[in-house]
Amino acid sequence: MRKMGIGVAALAATTLLLAGCGGGTTTPTETESEAPAADYSGVTLTVWTDENRQPAIEAAAAVFEEETGATVELVQKNFEDIRNDFINQVPTGEGPDITIGAHDWLGALVQAGVVNTLDLGDTAGSFEQVALDAMTYEGQLYALPYSLETIALIQNTDLVGEDAPATFDDMIAAAEAGGAERPFVINTGGQTGDAYTMYGFQTSFGAPVFVQDDSGSYTTEIGMGGDAGTAFAEWLKAEGETGTGNISTTIDYDTNNELFASGQAAYTVQGPWAVETLTAQGVNITVNPIPSAGGETASPFVGVQGFYLSSQSQNALVAQDFLVSYLATDDAQKALYEADPRIPAWSSLAEEVSSDPVIAGFLASSQNGVPMPSIPEMGNVWDVWNAAQVQIIKGADAAGTWSKMVTDLEATIG
């Protein structure tokens, strides 16, 4: 019987981890298999990881090696280098069996033919659905997800309390009633534009960047046109520099954070990576889902990280067993969280760590969210999309500017 006992507080202490797997008094848990471990003696799996996640993967690998006789070779790489190296090396036979990676690499990896599909079986029900959706391309799952990241509404509780505003207008009214110098700030990337941060408001008008099919996979059909897109563009202008001024191209990332951290702004939309900066001057915060501006649910982009299986692996079944039976467990997922704290994709762990209200707020926002498209065409969208939003915020004709953007994107992608 396999007994997975990865001690979170002793990730690097392999001997302790293996000892935790052995004792006859261990009570089987729901993450354990009743079947004996397979014998993979003589098989070596190569896994690419980065520095942060390596200790947690080492812990799972040690148990896998002890129980199956296989060898797991971990290769530490800079995360920024992994995608290109994987695409270039897998076809030559020099790549790994498994690599860690981000979900928005998926389209490029599938297009290059370097990743294989993955069957999680019943284990799939243990993950947040948005994480599985993110790792799915044309109806096929290609990776084991482990973490989520998204943006949410962050509010100064001393000014506006902890209650989540249901709508954008409710948010502005609460900030004004609380005496905030500025009711709301949002990063527009200055003159560059930041459609990523604005996306929750856009989707609340029913205007997704790309249309999704019945399987949840993104098609190449632009979804930002029509009446819904025009309504968002007109709202953006009304809240822009020639309207209320709540949205301004003078607000870049650092300015946004300083206005909130200094207590001048009651609300902002930001990610967990900014929480330390936003609270550095003593502001008390809570985190809630992004309020709707257009009447529908505000669905921000969700980023997911996980583990891909190489299409050229000579040990694909062994690699899948390592992923599904040793990394897709309570203990391994907790070890990954402790090594690199991000919102867990493993649902029971996500619920556990949500005792922290800040994490709970980001998790709630992610549950409203949608995966950022991983199709290759997404790379053609950002510059045109950002530029159109900046022009509208600065006062350009909303309907005409937005319509031209959609037409230009359709021509580029078509």
C-alpha distance (Angstrom), angle and dihedral (degrees) to the residues before:
residue distance angle dihedral
M1 . . .
R2 3.78 . .
K3 3.77 113.6 .
M4 3.81 113.8 -168.8
G5 3.80 109.4 -156.5
I6 3.79 110.7 162.2
G7 3.79 109.0 168.6
V8 3.81 108.5 -141.6
A9 3.78 93.3 -156.9
A10 3.81 91.7 52.8
L11 3.76 105.2 40.8
A12 3.76 94.9 150.4
A13 3.79 96.1 41.5
T14 3.77 98.3 95.1
T15 3.77 95.7 174.0
L16 3.78 91.1 56.9
L17 3.77 91.0 47.9
L18 3.76 92.6 53.1
A19 3.79 91.5 45.8
G20 3.79 88.0 54.5
C21 3.79 88.8 58.4
G22 3.75 97.9 54.8
G23 3.79 117.1 52.6
G24 3.77 117.4 111.2
T25 3.79 91.5 -137.3
T26 3.79 93.5 66.5
T27 3.79 112.4 121.2
P28 3.81 114.2 -137.8
T29 3.80 113.6 -113.1
E30 3.76 132.3 -158.0
T31 3.83 89.6 -95.5
E32 3.80 93.0 59.9
S33 3.77 128.5 92.2
E34 3.80 121.7 -133.6
A35 3.81 90.4 -149.1
P36 3.81 119.6 89.7
A37 3.78 116.3 -105.8
A38 3.79 116.5 -94.6
D39 3.79 120.9 -108.0
Y40 3.80 108.5 -113.6
S41 3.80 96.9 163.9
G42 3.77 111.2 160.9
V43 3.84 94.4 21.4
T44 3.80 119.1 119.4
L45 3.80 121.5 -163.0
T46 3.80 119.2 -162.3
V47 3.80 115.8 -151.4
W48 3.80 125.7 -173.0
T49 3.78 115.6 -147.4
D50 3.77 140.1 155.5
E51 3.79 127.2 -115.8
N52 3.80 96.1 -95.5
R53 3.78 97.7 53.7
Q54 3.81 98.4 36.4
P55 3.84 98.0 90.7
A56 3.80 92.5 52.7
I57 3.80 93.2 47.5
E58 3.81 89.7 47.1
A59 3.78 88.9 57.0
A60 3.81 93.7 53.8
A61 3.80 90.9 41.6
A62 3.82 91.5 54.6
V63 3.80 91.1 56.2
F64 3.81 91.3 45.0
E65 3.80 91.3 51.3
E66 3.81 93.3 47.5
E67 3.78 94.5 49.1
T68 3.81 101.8 38.4
G69 3.80 105.7 27.0
A70 3.80 91.4 -123.6
T71 3.79 124.2 132.6
V72 3.82 121.8 -128.5
E73 3.80 116.2 -158.1
L74 3.80 113.1 -162.8
V75 3.80 117.8 -156.6
Q76 3.80 115.1 -164.8
K77 3.80 115.0 -144.1
N78 3.79 138.0 167.3
F79 3.79 106.1 -92.7
E80 3.81 91.0 -133.2
D81 3.82 90.5 60.0
I82 3.78 99.5 47.4
R83 3.82 101.2 84.5
N84 3.80 96.9 51.9
D85 3.80 93.6 39.7
F86 3.81 91.0 49.8
I87 3.82 93.0 49.9
N88 3.80 91.6 47.1
Q89 3.81 100.2 41.7
V90 3.82 104.9 38.2
P91 3.84 94.1 69.7
T92 3.81 90.0 52.2
G93 3.79 93.6 52.9
E94 3.80 91.4 -113.8
G95 3.79 97.5 103.6
P96 3.81 127.9 97.0
D97 3.79 129.4 -95.2
I98 3.82 90.4 -123.1
T99 3.77 133.9 16.9
I100 3.75 135.1 -175.8
G101 3.79 113.2 -124.0
A102 3.80 149.4 148.2
H103 3.79 123.2 -89.5
D104 3.79 94.8 -124.0
W105 3.81 88.3 67.0
L106 3.79 89.4 65.1
G107 3.79 100.2 92.2
A108 3.78 92.4 50.5
L109 3.81 92.0 45.6
V110 3.81 92.8 50.4
Q111 3.79 91.4 45.1
A112 3.81 89.4 52.4
G113 3.81 91.0 48.5
V114 3.80 94.5 -127.0
V115 3.82 102.6 122.4
N116 3.79 133.2 68.3
T117 3.79 129.8 -147.9
L118 3.79 120.0 -100.8
D119 3.81 130.2 -142.8
L120 3.81 112.6 -150.6
G121 3.78 94.5 174.6
D122 3.80 113.7 -169.9
T123 3.81 89.7 -11.9
A124 3.81 89.3 75.7
G125 3.80 88.8 78.3
S126 3.80 89.9 65.3
F127 3.81 93.7 66.7
E128 3.80 132.4 79.0
Q129 3.80 107.3 -98.0
V130 3.81 93.8 -128.8
A131 3.82 88.4 58.3
L132 3.80 92.6 53.3
D133 3.80 90.3 45.5
A134 3.79 90.2 53.0
M135 3.79 92.4 53.5
T136 3.82 92.5 47.7
Y137 3.80 122.1 95.2
E138 3.81 122.4 -176.1
G139 3.79 89.6 -14.1
Q140 3.83 96.2 -50.9
L141 3.82 126.4 109.9
Y142 3.79 112.2 -131.1
A143 3.80 106.2 173.5
L144 3.78 145.9 29.7
P145 3.83 106.1 -114.3
Y146 3.77 121.4 -144.2
S147 3.83 110.3 164.3
L148 3.79 142.1 31.4
E149 3.77 134.0 -155.5
T150 3.77 130.9 -174.4
I151 3.78 143.9 143.3
A152 3.79 127.4 -101.0
L153 3.78 143.4 174.1
I154 3.80 112.2 -75.5
Q155 3.78 116.9 -165.4
N156 3.79 136.9 -170.2
T157 3.80 102.2 -120.5
D158 3.80 93.2 -162.2
L159 3.82 88.2 63.1
V160 3.80 104.0 33.6
G161 3.79 108.6 10.8
E162 3.79 125.3 -129.3
D163 3.80 102.5 -68.3
A164 3.79 114.4 118.0
P165 3.82 113.6 -122.3
A166 3.79 111.5 -126.8
T167 3.79 95.3 -150.4
F168 3.78 139.3 23.0
D169 3.81 90.2 -111.5
D170 3.82 90.8 51.8
M171 3.79 88.5 52.6
I172 3.80 93.8 52.2
A173 3.81 91.5 46.5
A174 3.81 92.2 51.0
A175 3.81 91.4 49.8
E176 3.79 92.5 49.6
A177 3.80 91.3 48.1
G178 3.80 89.0 50.6
G179 3.79 91.8 55.4
A180 3.79 96.9 -114.7
E181 3.80 115.5 172.0
R182 3.80 88.0 -140.0
P183 3.80 118.1 18.6
F184 3.81 96.0 -153.5
V185 3.79 142.5 0.8
I186 3.79 129.0 -168.1
N187 3.77 129.0 -179.8
T188 3.79 112.2 -111.6
G189 3.79 93.8 174.4
G190 3.78 87.0 -109.4
Q191 3.80 108.0 -97.7
T192 3.81 91.5 -12.0
G193 3.79 99.8 69.2
D194 3.78 129.9 -131.7
A195 3.79 111.6 -136.7
Y196 3.81 89.0 166.1
T197 3.81 93.1 66.3
M198 3.83 92.2 39.8
Y199 3.80 94.0 50.3
G200 3.80 97.6 95.0
F201 3.79 90.5 59.9
Q202 3.81 91.3 45.3
T203 3.80 93.8 52.4
S204 3.80 89.9 50.3
F205 3.81 85.1 70.3
G206 3.81 91.5 52.2
A207 3.82 95.1 -108.2
P208 3.84 109.9 129.5
V209 3.76 119.7 -177.6
F210 3.83 91.6 -121.9
V211 3.80 130.6 13.5
Q212 3.82 116.1 -110.9
D213 3.82 122.1 -141.2
D214 3.80 126.6 -134.3
S215 3.82 91.6 -82.1
G216 3.79 91.0 55.1
S217 3.80 92.9 -109.7
Y218 3.79 117.4 136.0
T219 3.78 118.2 -110.8
T220 3.81 123.6 -156.7
E221 3.81 91.5 -109.4
I222 3.81 111.3 117.3
G223 3.81 108.3 -123.6
M224 3.81 98.7 -170.6
G225 3.79 98.5 84.7
G226 3.78 132.6 89.7
D227 3.78 129.2 44.2
A228 3.82 94.4 -37.1
G229 3.79 93.1 56.4
T230 3.78 92.0 45.2
A231 3.81 91.0 50.6
F232 3.80 90.6 53.5
A233 3.80 91.9 47.9
E234 3.79 91.7 50.9
W235 3.81 90.9 48.7
L236 3.81 89.9 49.7
K237 3.80 90.7 53.5
A238 3.82 91.9 46.6
E239 3.81 90.1 54.0
G240 3.81 92.5 41.0
E241 3.77 135.6 90.1
T242 3.81 96.2 -67.2
G243 3.81 91.5 44.8
T244 3.80 129.8 38.6
G245 3.79 93.6 -25.7
N246 3.81 91.8 -133.4
I247 3.82 88.4 126.8
S248 3.80 117.5 45.8
T249 3.78 138.6 169.6
T250 3.81 87.8 -136.1
I251 3.81 88.6 75.6
D252 3.78 114.1 89.3
Y253 3.81 125.4 167.6
D254 3.80 97.8 -83.5
T255 3.82 94.6 41.8
N256 3.79 90.2 49.9
N257 3.78 92.3 52.6
E258 3.81 94.3 45.5
L259 3.80 94.1 50.5
F260 3.78 90.3 53.2
A261 3.81 97.1 39.4
S262 3.81 91.7 51.4
G263 3.80 91.2 54.6
Q264 3.79 95.5 -111.8
A265 3.81 95.8 115.0
A266 3.79 123.9 51.9
Y267 3.81 98.2 -158.6
T268 3.78 139.5 22.9
V269 3.79 137.9 168.5
Q270 3.78 111.4 -125.1
G271 3.79 144.7 137.4
P272 3.80 131.4 -106.1
W273 3.80 89.3 -99.2
A274 3.84 88.8 71.3
V275 3.82 99.0 48.2
E276 3.81 94.8 94.7
T277 3.81 91.3 52.3
L278 3.80 93.7 43.7
T279 3.81 92.2 53.9
A280 3.82 98.9 37.1
Q281 3.81 93.1 102.3
G282 3.79 95.0 49.3
V283 3.80 102.9 -90.7
N284 3.81 112.5 154.3
I285 3.78 112.9 -136.3
T286 3.74 145.7 -174.0
V287 3.80 126.7 -167.6
N288 3.80 125.4 -135.8
P289 3.82 138.4 165.4
I290 3.80 115.8 -79.0
P291 3.82 110.7 -90.7
S292 3.78 120.8 -118.4
A293 3.79 118.9 -102.3
G294 3.80 97.1 177.3
G295 3.79 104.4 37.4
E296 3.81 99.1 -98.4
T297 3.80 128.4 89.0
A298 3.79 113.6 -70.8
S299 3.82 103.8 -123.0
P300 3.80 113.7 -171.5
F301 3.78 123.1 -166.1
V302 3.80 115.5 -85.7
G303 3.79 121.3 -152.0
V304 3.80 119.4 -154.6
Q305 3.78 132.6 -166.3
G306 3.77 125.8 -160.4
F307 3.79 148.0 130.8
Y308 3.80 124.9 -64.3
L309 3.80 126.0 -156.3
S310 3.81 116.5 -137.5
S311 3.79 117.4 -119.5
Q312 3.81 88.5 -140.9
S313 3.80 97.4 50.9
Q314 3.80 111.4 133.9
N315 3.81 88.0 -156.2
A316 3.79 101.5 45.8
L317 3.82 96.0 145.3
V318 3.80 91.7 49.4
A319 3.79 91.0 47.0
Q320 3.80 91.1 50.3
D321 3.81 90.5 50.2
F322 3.81 90.2 52.3
L323 3.80 91.2 50.9
V324 3.79 98.9 43.2
S325 3.82 100.9 34.7
Y326 3.80 102.1 33.1
L327 3.81 108.6 24.7
A328 3.82 97.1 34.5
T329 3.81 93.9 66.1
D330 3.79 134.6 103.3
D331 3.79 93.8 -109.7
A332 3.79 97.1 45.2
Q333 3.79 92.7 46.8
K334 3.81 90.4 49.3
A335 3.80 89.9 50.1
L336 3.81 90.3 52.2
Y337 3.80 89.9 49.8
E338 3.80 92.6 50.4
A339 3.80 91.2 47.7
D340 3.81 94.1 51.0
P341 3.83 112.8 7.4
R342 3.79 108.9 -139.8
I343 3.79 129.0 139.1
P344 3.82 103.5 -72.3
A345 3.79 119.7 -119.5
W346 3.82 87.4 -154.7
S347 3.80 101.2 94.4
S348 3.81 100.5 -145.3
L349 3.81 91.6 49.3
A350 3.80 91.0 46.2
E351 3.79 88.4 55.2
E352 3.80 91.3 47.3
V353 3.80 96.5 51.7
S354 3.80 90.3 44.1
S355 3.79 87.7 83.3
D356 3.82 79.9 91.6
P357 3.83 102.5 79.2
V358 3.80 92.7 -147.7
I359 3.80 91.5 56.5
A360 3.80 89.6 42.8
G361 3.79 90.1 56.5
F362 3.79 93.9 51.1
L363 3.81 90.5 45.8
A364 3.81 90.5 52.1
S365 3.80 89.7 50.3
S366 3.81 91.1 49.8
Q367 3.80 90.4 51.6
N368 3.80 87.7 58.9
G369 3.79 90.9 44.9
V370 3.79 137.9 91.9
P371 3.80 129.4 -137.7
M372 3.77 114.2 -95.5
P373 3.82 103.8 -109.0
S374 3.79 112.3 -92.2
I375 3.80 95.2 -166.7
P376 3.83 114.3 119.1
E377 3.82 90.8 -118.9
M378 3.81 90.0 69.5
G379 3.77 88.8 78.6
N380 3.81 89.7 65.2
V381 3.79 94.5 54.8
W382 3.78 108.8 60.8
D383 3.81 104.0 72.5
V384 3.81 95.9 46.4
W385 3.82 92.9 41.6
N386 3.81 94.0 48.3
A387 3.79 92.7 46.9
A388 3.81 93.2 51.6
Q389 3.79 91.6 51.5
V390 3.81 92.1 50.6
Q391 3.80 91.7 50.5
I392 3.81 91.6 50.5
I393 3.82 93.6 46.4
K394 3.80 87.9 52.9
G395 3.81 91.2 53.4
A396 3.82 108.2 -89.7
D397 3.79 120.0 149.4
A398 3.79 101.7 -73.8
A399 3.80 102.2 -152.7
G400 3.81 95.3 41.0
T401 3.81 95.6 45.6
W402 3.80 92.8 47.2
S403 3.80 93.4 46.2
K404 3.80 91.4 51.2
M405 3.81 90.0 49.9
V406 3.80 91.1 53.4
T407 3.81 92.1 46.8
D408 3.81 91.7 48.9
L409 3.80 92.2 49.5
E410 3.79 92.7 47.9
A411 3.79 89.8 51.9
T412 3.81 92.4 48.0
I413 3.79 96.0 46.2
G414 3.80 98.2 33.0
